[in-house]
């Protein structure tokens, strides 16, 4: 029972943050198009967001450990809320600033929450280590469900209610605020070991170059992500001229992703014994 209570406290914060993030997926390109920006200008906005994620991704673990994981999760809620508010502006530089904040927020989303959970699970509550996988597996399942639902919700606010492509970004803000409030009220603070940033990067680079398999895996992952990012940029301008409901299409993508994940788990199960080589 104590473990389930602890899990619920984590899910309350983390799943709200994920819901706010997914809501913004279907209508980003459409919003920039609505503001009459050219495809080249929109591409630069996307690149600013991706470059920001790379830059802040490098320093996020050190930042989170020094600042405190709970504070970092609250900072995520704050910066992502501002990022959403910038979408109300038609000023190009304001939108660029919003994309940079979005990159910072994404880096925090994929580092601070899990780091906080692992520390609390092991250090404060001393639950069995193998239970961590149970929590993250359930979080991944609900993440997929939320992603599918977020596409439908975004379509409802933007198209059915006629509030336009900026609406999903505004709907994200209350979810982000709730996530931050729950973290402040229900979570304890924890910190990581303070290590020099140069040492962290040096150790990572050494590990990457010393093992050919890690280098190959990193290369494959980078190529795969590149394809995904190209797809993320192109799917809206390809489908939108045909009147496709973007939110519902997005939900379809997320459902297909969930199906692929389920098929993988089935393939590597004891029944089929397929293993990645």
C-alpha positions, 0 to 999 in steps of 0.5 A: 500500500505504501508503494502504491501511494508513492506511485500515485504521487509520482503519476499525479505530477508526471502524467499531467506534465506528459498530457500538457506536452502531447497536447501541443503536438498536432497544431504547432506547424498549423499555428505558424502557418496560421500566422502567415509564416513561410515554410523556410521561416517555420523550418528555422523555428523547428530547428531552434527548438531541436537545437535548444533540446540538444544544448540543454540536454547536455547540461540538464542532468548537471543542472537538475542535480545541482538545483534539486530534482523537485525544483527542476520539475517545478521549473519545467512547469514554469518554463513550459507555461511561458513557452505556451504563452509565447504562442499568442504572439505573432512576433517572430523573435518571441516565437523563437524565444518560445522554441528555446524555452520549449527545448529547455522544458523538454530536456527537464521533462526527460531528466528531472522527473525520473531522476527524482523518482529513482532517488526517492524509491531507493534512498528515501523509501528503500523499496526493492530496486526491481519495482522501479521497472514496474512504475516506469512500465506503467508510466509508459503505458499511460503515456501512450494512452494520454498521447492518443487522447491528447490528439482528440482533445487538441482537435476538439478545442481547435476545430470542434469549438472553433478556437483555432490552432492556438487553443491546445497550447492554452489548454496545456497551461492549467495542466502544467500549473497543476503538475507544478502545484502537486510537486510543490505540495506532495514531493520532497526535495532531493539532490544528485552528486555534484560533478564537474560538467567537463568531467561528465561530458569527458566520461560520456565521450570516453565511453562512446569512443571506447566501445564500438557497439555503443558508438554504432548504437548511438549512430543508429539512434541519431539516424532514426531520430533524424528521420522522425524529426523530418517526419514531424516537420513534414506531416502537417503540410502534407496532410493539411491541404487535404482537410485532414483532422490533424488532432485525429491523425496525430492520435492515429500516429500515437495509436500505431506507436502503442501497437508497435510497442505492444508487438515488440513486448510480445515478440520478446516474451517467453512465448516467442523468444525473439531477441534483438541481435 
